[in-house]
Amino acid sequence: MEVLKIATAGSVDDGKSTLIGRILYDTKSLTDDKLEAIERSSRSKGYDYLDFSLATDGLVAEREQGITIDVAHIYFSTENRSYIIADTPGHVEYTRNMVTGASTSQAAIILVDARNGVIEQTKRHFFINNLLRIKDIIVAVNKMDLVDFDESKFNTIKSEIEQLAEAASYKGQNITFIPVSALKGDNVVEKSENTPWYSGETLLEHLEAIENKDVFEKAQARFPIQSVIRPKKDEFHDFRGYAGKIYGSVLSVGDEVTILPSETTSKIKEIYFFDEKYETAKRGSSVTITLEDDVNVSRGDMIVKSNEIPNVNKQLEATICWMDNKPLKALSKYHLQHGVNNVVTKIDAIESVIATDFSGETETEELKLNDIGKVKLKVNKPLFFDSYEKNKANGNFILIDSQTNTTAGVGFIR
């Protein structure tokens, strides 16, 4: 069954956890014991409704404060497909968590409280999804019941988001606006009679209709080598295969390929998946490839089509989301993990910090926790990379603090 990965984001009290709980309830995805716990807790609080937020807020601190702190992954299924929801926090101090949760998603739901409209956090949520090139964005205008399902409130929010889209760097997003009441269930799974002025799909109908594409679609083929296969059996004495996962596009038997960084060339001889042979392997496939020529290939090398060579350089320009309490400063050194390659990098320059409300950039000498900024880096050996816009898989990296081994930042190559 197909799987669609969705990231969610919302400000405090926008009702994100309630919306997810409502989807789980209306699709009958809650277990009996979970539903009983929600009913019991709702009664003990004196509510005359079910508090669906209890279905997702798993940490004690989340339940006590009524906010989302960490990324939680929630699973549910319909007859058509399975879903994984990355329930990400919306607070500015958890920006790094939101980036992590949204990085592998194919769609995103951004909640906006109909009473408050577009606020600073809403702009940040839209900015991050734009930065990560999330193609399908659903803006769920929630709590419409508290504004008497006023169409003008909905249209004002729609207009403001459309203005943000005009200011955004990535123009390829499909943005859909849906008026909902997560608490009452309006336009979540069932069509609401309270919004006769809205002729679009319900939230679930729209999710069901999204074309399920690989998050790295339409990019050039990249095959980073995870390991070299040399079986210690007489029958496979001469076998030499290269195992990894295909990103971007397809690879086929007979393709002329180049091995990086050596730049030696060959052709694909065979493609194996376990003990079966295939003529073509799709993106996302984990396979073993053999080549017609006995060339030197090692873990960390990359096989690409000879007419699709990526950039090869020691210098990078990137946008970084900083995740460490210790600020990022120029001339500091980190380990840079790019795919299966780990290299030493020096921060040549910090150019600016980017305002996530689309108000521009400011020159700075350091990036602090949860800042997003532009930097220049230099690595100690050539990397073969693409811009993040052209190839997500080959255009991102993480920075690791060599002293603490913590992930200090995530980067998107420009």
N, C-alpha and C positions, 0 to 999 in steps of 0.2 A: 504494500500500500504506500502511496506517495506520502511524503512528510513535508510539511510547510513549517519553517521556523519563523517565529514572530517575536519581535522585541516590543515591549510596552514601556511607556514613560508618561508620567503625570506629576503635577505639583502636589503639595500637601493638600489632602482633603478633596482632590479632584475626583476620587472614587475609582481609582485604577484597580485596587484589590477587589472592590465590590463588583466591578465590571467583569473581571476574570472569574470571580466566584459565580456570578450570574450565568456566564457562558457554560461553566461546568455544570451548574444546576439544570439549566434548560436543555442541555445535551445529555442529561442523565449520566454524567461522568463522575459524580461524587459517590463514594462508597456509603453504605448504610450507616456505618459507625461515624463517618465524618459528618453526614447530614444530621444524625442524632446529636452530635456534639454542637453543631451550629444552632440547632433548634433549642437545645438546653441552655447554651450561653446567651442566646437572644432573649429567652424568657427571663433568665436571671438578671438581665440588664433592664428589663421592663419594656423591651421593644415590642411593637405590634407587627413587626416584620422580621424577616430572616436577615441576619448580619452576614452577608456573603463574604465580607472581607476576611473573615476567619478561615476561609478555605485556602488562603494563600499566605497570609502573614505568619511565617513559621517560627521566627525567632521570638523569644520572650520579650526582648526590647521592642520588636515591631508591634507586638500585640499591646504592650503597655502604652507606647507612644502613638500608636495608630499611623505609623509611617513604615515605608519599605527601606531597609538598610542594605541588605545584601542581595545579590542576584539569585533568584530562585527559578528553577525550570519546572514548568507545569505541563503535564501531558494529557491530551484528550483526543478522542477520535469521533468521526462521523462515518456515515456509510461511504463517503467519497474519499477521505484522506485522514491521515493522522496529523496532529499539530504538536509542536513544542513551543510553549510560550516562555520567553526569557523575561521574567518580571523584574525590571530594573528600577533602581531608586532614582528619584527625580531631583533630590537636593544637590546643590552645587558642591557640597563637600564629598559627594559620592559620584562625581563626574566620571572618575576612572572606572567605577563599577558599571556605569551605563555604557561606556565605550566597550568594555569587555563583553557585556551581555548582547550588545547590538552587532558586534563585529562579524558574526557568522549568520545573521538573520537575513531572510529574503524579503520580509515585509516588516512594517512597524505600525503600531497604534499609538498615537499621541492624544492623550486626553486633555480637554480644556473644560474648565468649569464655566457653564453658560452664564453664571452670575458675575464672574470675575473677568471673563474674556482672556485675551492674549496678554500674559504677563512675562516678566523677564525669564522665568524658568521655562515657559513654553518656547520662547525664542531659542534657549539653549538646547532644548530637546530637539527642535527642528534643525538647529545648526549641526548637532552631532550626527543625526541621521543623514544629513546632507554630506557632511565630511566623510562618512563611511559609505557613501554612495548606495544607500538603501533605496531600491527602485520604487517600491510600492509603499506609500504612506497613507494611512487612514487617520484622519483627524476626527475623533469621536467627541462631539460637543455634548458633554454629559450634564446631568441635573437639569434637563430641559423642563422637568415637572416643576422645578422651583422658580421658573420664569414664565409659567403658564404656557409653555411651548410656543414662545414668541418667535415668529419667523425672523423678525428684524434683528433680534439678538444673534441668531444663528448666522444670518447674512453678514453682520458686522465682523464676527470672528472669521468667517470664511474670507472676507475681503482682506483682513489684516494678515492672515497666513499667506494669501496669494501675493501680497506685497513682499513678504519675507522670501518667498520663492523667486521673485524677480531679482532680489538682491543676492541670492545664493550663487555660489560658484558653479555648482553642478545643476544643470538644467534638465536632466533626463528623468526626473522623478514623476511618477503618476500619483497625484494627490486627490484623495476622495474624502468628502465631508459627509458625516452622518450624524443627525441629531438623535441622541439616545437619553434614556434614563436607566442607568444600571440598576438602581434600586427597584424600580417598578417593572423593568424588562422591556420598555419601549424601544423598538427597532434594534434590539440586541440579537435575538433569535427570531422573534415574532414581529410582524409588521404592526405598527402602532396606529390606532384610530385617532390619536391625539395630534398627529402631524399630517393632516390632509394635504398640506402645501408641499410635502416632501414625497417625491415620486421615485426615489432611488431604492437601492437594495438595503436590506438589514445588514448589520455588521457581519453576521455569520454567512449570509448569502454572498456578500462581497469576498470574504475570505475563501469561500468554496470556489469562487470564480477566478481567483488569482492564478495565473499560469505559473505552475511550479517550475521555476528555472534554477539551475545551479547558481550559487551566489557569485561564481567566477565566470559567468557566461561570456561568450563572444570575445574571449581573449585568445592570444596565440598559445600554442601548446608548449607547456613546460613540464619536464620530467626530471625532478631532482632525485638523485640516487640515494636511497636509504641504505642499501647493502648490496654487496656483490655475492651472487650465489655460485658456489663451487662445491657440488655434492661429492662426498667421499665414498663413492661407489664406482665399481669398475664399469658398470653399464653407462654411467654419466661422466666418464673420465675426462672427456673434452668439453663438457658443458660449462659455459660461462654466461650467467644471466645477471641482469641488473634489475633489482626490485625497487619499486617506488609507487607513487601515486601521480596520476596524470591530472594536471591543472590546465584550465583554459579552453582547450580544444581537443580534437581526436588525434590519435596516432595510428598509422596503418602499416602493415607489412609492405615493404618496398619504398617507404618514405626515405628520402635522403636527409640525413641528420648530421648535426655537428655536436661534438662533445666539448663542453666548456669546463675549465678554462683553457684546455690544451688546443682547442680549435681543430682537432683532427676530425675527419669526416668518415662516414660509413653509411650503410643502409640497414633498416630494420629487417631482420631475417625472420624472427618468430615473436609472437606475443602469447604468453601463457597466463592463464588464470587457474591456479592450482595445477591440475594435470591436463587441462583442456587448452587447445590452441584456438586463437581467434585471428581473423584477418584485420579487424579494427577494434580499438579500445576507446571507449568514450571518456570524456573528462570525468573526474571523480573515481575512476577505476584504479584499484590497486593491483598491479600486474607485474610480471617479470618479462623483460625484453632481452632478446639476443640480437647481436649485430653480425653482419656478414664478414666483417674484418676483425682480426684479433688486435684490438686497440686497447690502450691503457685507460681504464675507467675505474674510479674509486668513489667511495662514499663521499658525498658533498659535491660531486660533479653534477652537471646538468646536461641532459640530452634535449636538444631543440631541433626543429626543422631548419634545414640549412638556409632557407629563405626567410626565416623569422628569428634572426639573431637579436637578443636583448642588448641593453646597454652594458658595457663592461668598463668599470671605472673604480678608482679608489676614493673618489669624492662624491658625496651625496648631498642633495638638498631635500629636506623633509619637513613635514608638519608633525609635531610631537605632542602627545598628551602625557603630561608628567604625573607620575603615580607615587613618587617617593616624598617622604617628609623632608629629606635633605634636598635643597634646591639644585637645579641643573645650572651649572656655570660654564662659561667658555674655558677651554683648555683642559677641562676634566676628561678623564678616560673611563670607558666602560667596555664591557663585552657586548658586541652586537650579534644577536642571533637572527640570521636571515635564512629561513627554511632550515636545512640541515647544516648550514655553515655557521660557525662561530668564529668571529674575528674581533680583534681589538680596535676600538675606535676612539678618536679624540674629537671633542666638540670644538670645531674651528671658530664658530661664531654663533651667537644667539641674535637673530635678526629682530624678532618682534614677538609680542604676545597678542593673540587674536581675541577680540571681544566677541563672545558667543551670542551677543544680542544684535550682531550684524552692524555694529556702529564703527567698525574699522580695526586698525592695528596700532599698537603703541610700541615704540622702541623700549627695550629692556636689556638688562645685563644678566638676568637669571629667570628661570621658570620655576614657579613654586608648585606645591601640591595641587593637582587638578587644573593647572594652567594648560592651555593649548597654544603652542607657538611655533614659529618657523625657525629652523636651525640649519647650519651647515656642518657636515661631518667629514672626517677623513679616516679611512680604514687602512689597516696595515697590509692588506693584500687585495687584489681586484675582486670585486663582486660582480655578478651578472644579474642585472635587475631590470625591472620595468617600472614605470610610474604606476602608482596605485590606481589611477583612473583607468589605465589601459589593462592592467592585470593585477587584481587584488592579491592573489596568492603570491606573486613574485614582487609585489610592490610594498610589502609591509615588513616590519621587523620589531624586535623588542630590545631594549637596553637593559643589561643586567649589571648590578653593582658587584664588582669582583670581591669586595670585602664581606658583604653580607649575603651574597647570592640571591638577593631579592630582585624581582622585576621592577625596575625603576621607571620605565617609560615604554610607550608603544609609539612606533613611528610609521608614517605614511609617506612614501617617497614621491616627490613632486616631479 
